[in-house]
Amino acid sequence: MPHHFSITWCGDPRRAEELAEFFARYAGAQYISHSELQGRRALSPGQWRADLPAILRAEIEPRLMQSEQVKPGRISQPILVAESNGDIVGLSFVTFAGDAEVPFAIVEDLIVSPSMRSRGVGKTILDWIAAEARTRHIGRLFLESGVHNERAHHFFEQEGFQTVSVVMMRSL
């Protein structure tokens, strides 16, 4: 790995705006999947809302306040931050559902800055999340990806993910 970076769960609500801006800056329209459309983030499969940073900040703040309470066997939604020399290089929103009948985790969002892509940051983040899931006795890791996010699909397949469903939408 050519660059050194650290990975931690962020528990500082004062960083919500910074994390929201990072997400909004680096998630292109191809990133949009059904969860962005089910929530307030996106207007359509190819269009983010103009106020995306504010929407993200409202999502992030409560998650940062509870991230210190991550415990095995519980539902928790921490935010992972990867940093190099004080700069954010990666961000991931994760849900651990350790109390589900079949415990699982979801990589809800995974954003890596363009300058750090193909340098091992995404792989290291996924491996770190998987290790955290194992400590919580979780054996399944899910994620979703926008239909046109082909580079990400290839990466996720290389990391052992396989397609298990197709989500479809009909606008009314």
N, CA and C of each residue as an Amber inpcrd file, in Angstrom:
protein
   516
   0.8480000  -1.1690000   0.0000000   0.0000000   0.0000000   0.0000000
   0.9000000   1.2410000   0.0000000   0.7880000   2.0970000  -1.0160000
   1.7060000   3.2110000  -1.1460000   1.5090000   4.3280000  -0.1170000
   0.3080000   4.5060000   0.4260000   0.0340000   5.5920000   1.3550000
  -0.4140000   5.0280000   2.7020000   0.0370000   5.6550000   3.7700000
  -0.4000000   5.2770000   5.1110000  -1.6770000   6.0380000   5.4380000
  -2.6310000   5.3470000   6.0160000  -3.8500000   5.9940000   6.4790000
  -4.3830000   5.2110000   7.6620000  -5.1960000   5.8960000   8.4650000
  -5.7810000   5.2690000   9.6340000  -7.2820000   5.1180000   9.4280000
  -7.8610000   4.1410000  10.1160000  -9.3060000   3.9080000  10.0560000
  -9.8290000   3.8910000  11.4810000 -10.8960000   4.6440000  11.7120000
 -11.5430000   4.6760000  13.0260000 -13.0450000   4.8630000  12.8530000
 -13.7870000   4.5270000  13.9130000 -15.1960000   4.9100000  13.9900000
 -15.1970000   6.3530000  14.4690000 -15.9110000   7.2060000  13.7970000
 -15.9820000   8.6050000  14.1980000 -17.0890000   8.7830000  15.2250000
 -16.7990000   9.4360000  16.3090000 -17.7870000   9.6780000  17.3460000
 -17.9140000  11.1510000  17.6950000 -17.5050000  12.0110000  16.7730000
 -17.5020000  13.4490000  17.0340000 -18.5540000  14.1440000  16.1750000
 -19.7130000  14.5000000  16.7460000 -20.7700000  15.1620000  15.9760000
 -20.3290000  16.4780000  15.3360000 -19.2610000  17.0850000  15.8450000
 -18.7670000  18.3310000  15.2510000 -18.1940000  18.1080000  13.8560000
 -17.9480000  16.8410000  13.4790000 -17.3990000  16.5450000  12.1560000
 -18.4830000  16.2730000  11.1110000 -19.7460000  16.3790000  11.5010000
 -20.8530000  16.0410000  10.5890000 -20.7920000  16.8270000   9.2810000
 -20.5630000  18.1150000   9.3690000 -20.5270000  18.9310000   8.1470000
 -19.3670000  18.5270000   7.2420000 -18.2080000  18.3090000   7.8280000
 -17.0230000  17.8870000   7.0680000 -17.2700000  16.5580000   6.3560000
 -17.8700000  15.6010000   7.0450000 -18.1520000  14.2950000   6.4500000
 -19.2100000  14.4110000   5.3630000 -20.2290000  15.2270000   5.5910000
 -21.2760000  15.4300000   4.5840000 -20.6910000  16.0570000   3.3190000
 -19.8200000  17.0240000   3.4860000 -19.1960000  17.6780000   2.3240000
 -18.3150000  16.6970000   1.5530000 -17.5720000  15.8450000   2.2540000
 -16.7420000  14.8340000   1.5910000 -17.6210000  13.9160000   0.7510000
 -18.6860000  13.4080000   1.3520000 -19.6090000  12.5090000   0.6540000
 -20.1660000  13.1940000  -0.5950000 -20.7260000  14.3800000  -0.4230000
 -21.3690000  15.0870000  -1.5360000 -20.3750000  15.4290000  -2.6470000
 -19.1450000  15.7260000  -2.2870000 -18.1250000  16.0870000  -3.2780000
 -17.7350000  14.9000000  -4.1560000 -17.6620000  13.7020000  -3.5590000
 -17.0900000  12.5700000  -4.2870000 -18.0710000  11.4960000  -4.7350000
 -19.3370000  11.5890000  -4.3850000 -20.3260000  10.6060000  -4.8410000
 -21.0080000  11.1580000  -6.0910000 -20.6220000  10.6450000  -7.2470000
 -21.2250000  11.0910000  -8.4960000 -22.6280000  10.5200000  -8.6630000
 -23.3050000  10.9530000  -9.6990000 -24.6820000  10.5110000  -9.9450000
 -24.7710000   8.9990000 -10.1490000 -23.7240000   8.3510000 -10.6600000
 -23.7460000   6.8990000 -10.8550000 -23.8130000   6.1460000  -9.5330000
 -23.5030000   6.8370000  -8.4410000 -23.5220000   6.2440000  -7.1030000
 -24.9520000   5.9670000  -6.6230000 -25.9220000   6.6990000  -7.1350000
 -27.2960000   6.6350000  -6.6430000 -27.8830000   5.2360000  -6.8340000
 -28.3900000   4.6910000  -5.7230000 -29.0660000   3.3890000  -5.7590000
 -30.4070000   3.5380000  -5.0510000 -31.0620000   2.4200000  -4.8070000
 -32.4290000   2.5300000  -4.2930000 -32.5150000   3.1950000  -2.9240000
 -31.5250000   3.0470000  -2.0850000 -31.6350000   3.6800000  -0.7610000
 -31.5980000   5.2020000  -0.8700000 -30.8420000   5.7460000  -1.8020000
 -30.8380000   7.2000000  -2.0050000 -32.1940000   7.6780000  -2.5200000
 -32.8610000   6.8350000  -3.2990000 -34.1820000   7.1680000  -3.8470000
 -35.2890000   6.9520000  -2.8230000 -35.1150000   6.0070000  -1.9090000
 -36.1050000   5.7610000  -0.8590000 -36.0540000   6.8570000   0.2070000
 -34.9090000   7.4550000   0.3590000 -34.7530000   8.5330000   1.3240000
 -34.8070000   9.8720000   0.6120000 -34.2090000  10.8630000   1.2230000
 -34.2740000  12.2230000   0.7000000 -33.0740000  12.6060000  -0.1470000
 -32.1030000  11.7440000  -0.2960000 -30.8580000  12.1410000  -0.9550000
 -30.9910000  12.4600000  -2.4470000 -31.7710000  11.6650000  -3.1760000
 -31.8040000  11.7990000  -4.6380000 -33.2150000  12.0730000  -5.1500000
 -33.2790000  12.8480000  -6.2360000 -34.5540000  13.1450000  -6.9020000
 -34.9260000  12.0630000  -7.9080000 -33.8960000  11.4950000  -8.5540000
 -34.1030000  10.4880000  -9.5860000 -32.8600000   9.6120000  -9.6480000
 -32.8930000   8.5240000 -10.4410000 -31.7150000   7.6560000 -10.5100000
 -30.4280000   8.3510000 -10.9640000 -30.5200000   9.5090000 -11.5520000
 -29.3120000  10.2040000 -11.9970000 -29.1460000  11.6010000 -11.4400000
 -29.9170000  11.9550000 -10.4010000 -29.8610000  13.3280000  -9.9100000
 -29.9720000  13.4130000  -8.3890000 -28.9020000  13.9440000  -7.7800000
 -28.9070000  14.2400000  -6.3580000 -29.7650000  15.4660000  -6.1030000
 -30.2550000  15.6180000  -4.8920000 -30.9360000  16.8530000  -4.5000000
 -29.8880000  17.9580000  -4.3560000 -30.2910000  19.1680000  -4.6410000
 -29.3770000  20.3090000  -4.5500000 -28.8670000  20.5140000  -3.1300000
 -29.6830000  20.1870000  -2.1420000 -29.2980000  20.3760000  -0.7390000
 -28.7140000  19.0980000  -0.1230000 -28.0650000  18.2770000  -0.9330000
 -27.5040000  17.0070000  -0.4600000 -26.6100000  17.1680000   0.7740000
 -25.6950000  18.1310000   0.8220000 -24.8660000  18.2380000   2.0340000
 -25.6880000  18.4350000   3.3120000 -26.7380000  19.2320000   3.2560000
 -27.5780000  19.4550000   4.4380000 -28.3390000  18.1840000   4.8100000
 -28.8210000  17.4570000   3.8170000 -29.5250000  16.1950000   4.0550000
 -28.5850000  15.2000000   4.7250000 -27.3760000  15.0930000   4.1990000
 -26.3910000  14.1690000   4.7570000 -26.0130000  14.5610000   6.1850000
 -25.8380000  15.8450000   6.4120000 -25.4840000  16.2920000   7.7660000
 -26.5530000  15.8730000   8.7710000 -27.8210000  16.0170000   8.3850000
 -28.9230000  15.6200000   9.2680000 -28.9060000  14.1160000   9.5330000
 -28.4420000  13.3160000   8.5710000 -28.3130000  11.8660000   8.7600000
 -27.1130000  11.5280000   9.6420000 -26.0320000  12.2340000   9.4230000
 -24.7510000  11.9110000  10.0520000 -24.7180000  12.2640000  11.5400000
 -25.1980000  13.4270000  11.9200000 -25.0720000  13.8830000  13.3040000
 -25.5610000  12.8570000  14.3370000 -26.7910000  12.3150000  14.1980000
 -27.2230000  11.3460000  15.2160000 -26.3950000  10.0640000  15.2040000
 -25.9020000   9.6830000  14.0430000 -25.0760000   8.4780000  13.9730000
 -23.7580000   8.6800000  14.7030000 -23.1950000   9.8630000  14.6090000
 -21.9350000  10.1450000  15.2950000 -22.1170000  10.1660000  16.8040000
 -23.2680000  10.5580000  17.2570000 -23.5200000  10.5900000  18.7010000
 -23.6720000   9.1980000  19.2910000 -24.1060000   8.2230000  18.5120000
 -24.2870000   6.8690000  19.0430000 -23.1340000   5.9390000  18.7190000
 -22.1850000   6.3520000  17.8860000 -21.1490000   5.4210000  17.4240000
 -20.2610000   4.8940000  18.5390000 -20.1040000   5.6370000  19.6120000
 -19.2840000   5.1630000  20.7200000 -19.9510000   4.0040000  21.4640000
 -21.2360000   3.7860000  21.2050000 -21.9860000   2.7630000  21.9160000
 -22.0830000   1.4610000  21.1070000 -21.2060000   1.2720000  20.1150000
 -21.2200000   0.0730000  19.2920000 -20.9190000  -1.1430000  20.1730000
 -21.8560000  -2.0840000  20.2170000 -21.6760000  -3.2770000  21.0440000
 -22.1170000  -4.5080000  20.2690000 -21.4170000  -5.6230000  20.4400000
 -21.8350000  -6.8610000  19.7780000 -23.2630000  -7.2380000  20.1560000
 -23.9910000  -7.8040000  19.1870000 -25.3380000  -8.2820000  19.4460000
 -26.3990000  -7.2060000  19.4090000 -26.0560000  -6.0110000  19.0360000
 -27.0010000  -4.8950000  19.0110000 -27.0500000  -4.2960000  17.6070000
 -28.0970000  -3.5400000  17.3330000 -28.1350000  -2.7720000  16.0910000
 -27.3810000  -1.4760000  16.3440000 -26.4370000  -1.1820000  15.4960000
 -25.7010000   0.0670000  15.5940000 -25.4010000   0.5650000  14.1910000
 -25.2030000   1.8670000  14.0630000 -24.9750000   2.4740000  12.7560000
 -23.8070000   3.4560000  12.8120000 -22.6060000   2.9590000  13.0120000
 -21.4470000   3.8450000  13.0940000 -20.9990000   4.3470000  11.7200000
 -20.1710000   5.3610000  11.7610000 -19.5680000   5.9190000  10.5540000
 -18.0590000   5.7480000  10.6560000 -17.4920000   5.1460000   9.6460000
 -16.0620000   4.8920000   9.5720000 -15.4030000   6.0340000   8.8010000
 -14.2580000   6.4700000   9.2730000 -13.4850000   7.5030000   8.5940000
 -12.0650000   6.9900000   8.3930000 -11.5830000   7.0820000   7.1610000
 -10.1900000   6.7630000   6.8390000  -9.4900000   8.0950000   6.5690000
  -8.3390000   8.2980000   7.2300000  -7.6350000   9.5700000   7.1010000
  -6.1530000   9.3510000   6.8400000  -5.5920000  10.2750000   6.0790000
  -4.1640000  10.2860000   5.7990000  -3.6600000  11.7120000   5.9740000
  -2.6970000  11.8950000   6.8310000  -2.1250000  13.2230000   7.0950000
  -3.2040000  14.2550000   7.4170000  -4.2140000  13.8600000   8.1800000
  -5.2650000  14.7790000   8.5920000  -6.3710000  15.0070000   7.5720000
  -6.2660000  14.3870000   6.4050000  -7.2890000  14.5360000   5.3700000
  -8.1350000  13.2720000   5.2790000  -9.4270000  13.4390000   5.0770000
 -10.3040000  12.2870000   4.8680000 -10.0070000  11.7090000   3.4890000
  -9.7790000  10.4020000   3.4400000  -9.5560000   9.7220000   2.1630000
 -10.6340000   8.6730000   1.9060000 -11.4260000   8.3460000   2.9320000
 -12.4990000   7.3720000   2.7790000 -13.5280000   7.5330000   3.8740000
 -14.7540000   7.1220000   3.5600000 -15.8760000   7.2750000   4.4700000
 -16.8330000   6.1240000   4.2270000 -17.3620000   5.5490000   5.2930000
 -18.3400000   4.4710000   5.1370000 -19.3840000   4.5440000   6.2420000
 -20.6440000   4.4370000   5.8540000 -21.7520000   4.3060000   6.7960000
 -22.0500000   2.8220000   6.8840000 -22.1200000   2.2900000   8.0780000
 -22.2980000   0.8590000   8.2870000 -23.4480000   0.6210000   9.2550000
 -24.1990000  -0.4360000   9.0130000 -25.1900000  -0.8980000   9.9840000
 -24.8270000  -2.3090000  10.3900000 -24.7400000  -2.5330000  11.7010000
 -24.5550000  -3.8730000  12.2470000 -25.8860000  -4.2840000  12.8660000
 -26.4460000  -5.3850000  12.4050000 -27.7010000  -5.9210000  12.9550000
 -27.3950000  -7.2440000  13.6290000 -26.6790000  -7.1730000  14.7170000
 -26.2500000  -8.3670000  15.4370000 -27.3600000  -9.0850000  16.1630000
 -28.4880000  -8.4030000  16.3730000 -29.5950000  -9.0600000  17.0630000
 -30.6510000  -9.6000000  16.1050000 -30.3880000  -9.5460000  14.8030000
 -31.3080000 -10.1270000  13.8200000 -31.2890000 -11.6520000  13.9410000
 -32.3290000 -12.2940000  13.4460000 -32.3900000 -13.7570000  13.5090000
 -31.1610000 -14.3740000  12.8550000 -30.7750000 -13.8350000  11.7090000
 -29.5080000 -14.1780000  11.0750000 -28.7130000 -12.8740000  11.0480000
 -27.7750000 -12.7120000  11.9770000 -27.0500000 -11.4440000  12.0810000
 -26.3770000 -11.0480000  10.7650000 -26.4520000  -9.7410000  10.4710000
 -25.8670000  -9.2410000   9.2240000 -25.3600000  -7.8190000   9.4280000
 -24.5500000  -7.3890000   8.4760000 -24.0810000  -6.0040000   8.4450000
 -24.3080000  -5.4770000   7.0330000 -24.4710000  -4.1640000   6.9400000
 -24.6690000  -3.5150000   5.6440000 -23.6440000  -2.3960000   5.5070000
 -22.9080000  -2.4220000   4.4160000 -22.0770000  -1.2850000   4.0370000
 -23.0270000  -0.3740000   3.2630000 -23.6040000   0.5860000   3.9620000
 -24.6040000   1.4510000   3.3420000 -23.9790000   2.3930000   2.3230000
 -22.8470000   2.9160000   2.6630000 -22.1450000   3.8530000   1.7910000
 -20.6610000   3.6120000   1.9340000 -19.9650000   3.7310000   0.8330000
 -18.5090000   3.6400000   0.8230000 -18.0040000   4.6360000  -0.2130000
 -17.3250000   5.6600000   0.2580000 -16.8030000   6.7080000  -0.6180000
 -15.2960000   6.7890000  -0.3860000 -14.5370000   6.7630000  -1.4640000
 -13.0890000   6.9610000  -1.4010000 -12.7670000   8.1490000  -2.3040000
 -11.9120000   9.0470000  -1.8350000 -11.5550000  10.2100000  -2.6510000
 -10.9240000   9.7260000  -3.9570000 -11.2250000  10.3830000  -5.0630000
 -10.7040000   9.9490000  -6.3650000  -9.1900000   9.7870000  -6.4030000
  -8.4510000  10.6450000  -5.7030000  -6.9890000  10.5560000  -5.7200000
  -6.4680000   9.3140000  -5.0160000  -7.3090000   8.6700000  -4.2060000
  -6.8790000   7.4880000  -3.4560000  -7.4950000   6.1900000  -3.9740000
  -8.3020000   6.2670000  -5.0150000  -8.8910000   5.0540000  -5.5740000
  -7.8030000   4.2160000  -6.2400000  -7.9990000   2.9040000  -6.2080000
  -7.0360000   1.9330000  -6.7600000  -5.7160000   1.9330000  -5.9970000
  -5.7410000   2.3500000  -4.7360000  -4.5370000   2.3630000  -3.9040000
  -4.7170000   1.5410000  -2.6380000  -5.7780000   0.7410000  -2.5790000
  -5.9810000  -0.1430000  -1.4420000  -6.8530000   0.4150000  -0.3320000
  -7.3260000   1.6560000  -0.4550000  -8.1270000   2.2550000   0.6070000
  -9.4690000   1.5380000   0.7300000 -10.1850000   1.3860000  -0.3820000
 -11.4900000   0.7170000  -0.3530000 -11.3810000  -0.7060000   0.1600000
 -10.3860000  -1.4450000  -0.3110000 -10.1860000  -2.8270000   0.1370000
  -9.9100000  -2.8720000   1.6350000  -9.0450000  -1.9900000   2.1080000
  -8.7130000  -1.9650000   3.5260000  -9.9430000  -1.6210000   4.3580000
 -10.7570000  -0.6790000   3.8790000 -11.9860000  -0.3220000   4.5910000
 -12.9140000  -1.5280000   4.6630000 -13.1420000  -2.1980000   3.5330000
 -14.0320000  -3.3770000   3.5330000 -13.4970000  -4.4740000   4.4480000
 -12.1970000  -4.7220000   4.4050000 -11.6030000  -5.7390000   5.2790000
 -11.7760000  -5.3550000   6.7460000 -11.6260000  -4.0780000   7.0700000
 -11.7740000  -3.5910000   8.4410000 -13.2100000  -3.7800000   8.9130000
 -14.1760000  -3.4400000   8.0420000 -15.5900000  -3.6280000   8.3810000
 -15.8960000  -5.1120000   8.5850000 -15.3800000  -5.9610000   7.7040000
 -15.6080000  -7.4080000   7.8300000 -15.0470000  -7.9340000   9.1490000
 -13.8670000  -7.4830000   9.5230000 -13.2760000  -7.9120000  10.7940000
 -14.1320000  -7.4410000  11.9680000 -14.6200000  -6.2160000  11.9110000
 -15.5050000  -5.7000000  12.9610000 -16.7820000  -6.5340000  13.0390000
 -17.3260000  -6.9020000  11.8730000 -18.5450000  -7.7200000  11.8460000
 -18.2870000  -9.0800000  12.4940000 -17.1590000  -9.6890000  12.1860000
 -16.8340000 -10.9980000  12.7770000 -16.7600000 -10.9220000  14.3020000
 -16.2200000  -9.8180000  14.8420000 -16.1500000  -9.6920000  16.3010000
 -17.5380000  -9.6080000  16.9210000 -18.5320000  -9.2560000  16.1070000
 -19.9270000  -9.1800000  16.5580000 -20.7050000 -10.4450000  16.1920000
 -19.9820000 -11.4790000  15.7660000 -20.5730000 -12.7650000  15.3850000
 -21.5520000 -12.6110000  14.2240000 -21.1680000 -11.7700000  13.2840000
 -21.9570000 -11.5230000  12.0800000 -21.2640000 -12.2120000  10.9160000
 -22.0440000 -12.9920000  10.1710000 -21.4740000 -13.7700000   9.0880000
 -21.8790000 -13.3280000   7.6840000 -22.6930000 -12.2650000   7.5670000
 -23.1280000 -11.7940000   6.2460000 -22.9370000 -10.2860000   6.1520000
 -22.3140000  -9.8730000   5.0440000 -22.0750000  -8.4630000   4.7860000
 -22.7300000  -8.1080000   3.4570000 -23.6610000  -7.1640000   3.5010000
 -24.3980000  -6.7360000   2.3110000 -23.9870000  -5.3290000   1.9010000
 -24.2310000  -5.0050000   0.6450000 -24.1280000  -3.6410000   0.1600000
 -24.9750000  -3.5300000  -1.0910000 -25.2360000  -2.3070000  -1.4820000
 -25.9370000  -2.0500000  -2.7350000 -25.1140000  -1.0330000  -3.4970000
 -25.3340000  -0.9830000  -4.7930000 -24.5670000  -0.0720000  -5.6320000
 -25.4400000   0.3810000  -6.7820000 -25.3010000   1.6390000  -7.1710000
 -26.0660000   2.1740000  -8.2960000 -25.8460000   1.3590000  -9.5520000
 -26.8810000   1.2120000 -10.3470000 -26.8520000   0.3520000 -11.5230000
 -25.7450000   0.7280000 -12.5130000 -25.3690000   1.9930000 -12.5790000
 -24.3390000   2.4410000 -13.5240000 -22.9670000   2.6050000 -12.8820000
 -22.8060000   2.1760000 -11.6680000 -21.5450000   2.3120000 -10.9450000
 -20.6690000   1.0860000 -11.2150000 -20.3720000   0.8710000 -12.4660000
 -19.7110000  -0.3640000 -12.9210000 -18.3180000  -0.5630000 -12.3320000
 -17.5700000   0.5000000 -12.1620000 -16.2380000   0.3640000 -11.5680000
 -16.3500000  -0.1980000 -10.1530000 -17.3320000   0.3140000  -9.4020000
 -17.5460000  -0.1840000  -8.0430000 -18.0010000  -1.6380000  -8.0730000
 -18.8750000  -1.9910000  -9.0110000 -19.3450000  -3.3840000  -9.0960000
 -18.1580000  -4.3260000  -9.2900000 -17.2740000  -3.9750000 -10.1890000
 -16.1000000  -4.8110000 -10.4390000 -15.2590000  -4.9470000  -9.1600000
 -15.0550000  -3.8350000  -8.4760000 -14.2920000  -3.8500000  -7.2300000
 -14.9520000  -4.7570000  -6.1970000 -16.2730000  -4.6140000  -6.0060000
 -16.9740000  -5.4210000  -5.0020000 -16.9110000  -6.9050000  -5.3520000
 -17.0320000  -7.2400000  -6.6220000 -16.9110000  -8.6440000  -7.0360000
 -15.5220000  -9.1760000  -6.7260000 -14.4910000  -8.3710000  -6.9650000
 -13.1220000  -8.7800000  -6.6320000 -12.9730000  -9.0300000  -5.1370000
 -13.7600000  -8.3360000  -4.3370000 -13.6960000  -8.4610000  -2.8780000
 -14.6280000  -9.5510000  -2.3460000 -15.2150000 -10.3670000  -3.2450000
 -15.9910000 -11.5170000  -2.8280000 -17.4920000 -11.3140000  -2.7380000
 -17.9830000 -10.1380000  -3.1030000 -19.4320000  -9.9110000  -3.0910000
 -20.0440000 -10.5080000  -4.3480000 -21.2590000 -10.9910000  -4.2130000
 -21.9810000 -11.5270000  -5.3610000 -23.3910000 -10.9500000  -5.3900000
 -23.9490000 -10.8150000  -6.5720000 -25.3080000 -10.3010000  -6.7160000
 -26.2860000 -11.3340000  -6.1790000 -27.1660000 -10.9010000  -5.2610000
 -28.1640000 -11.8070000  -4.6880000 -29.5900000 -11.3440000  -4.9720000
 -29.7470000 -10.1440000  -5.5150000 -31.0720000  -9.6590000  -5.8870000
 -30.9270000  -8.4900000  -6.8480000 -32.0380000  -8.1220000  -7.4450000
 -32.1020000  -6.9510000  -8.3030000 -33.2500000  -6.1030000  -7.7750000
 -32.9910000  -4.8340000  -7.5240000 -34.0180000  -3.9200000  -7.0350000
 -34.5350000  -3.1100000  -8.2230000 -35.8290000  -3.0320000  -8.3530000
 -36.4310000  -2.2780000  -9.4590000 -37.3640000  -1.2110000  -8.8900000
 -37.5490000  -0.1350000  -9.6560000 -38.4020000   0.9600000  -9.2190000
 -39.3300000   1.3410000 -10.3640000 -40.5280000   1.7340000 -10.0090000
 -41.4730000   2.2810000 -10.9730000 -41.9320000   3.6260000 -10.4340000
 -41.7050000   4.6880000 -11.1740000 -42.1520000   6.0070000 -10.7500000
 -43.6460000   6.1340000 -11.0170000 -44.3570000   6.6920000 -10.0860000
 -45.7990000   6.8520000 -10.2060000 -46.1840000   8.3140000 -10.3240000
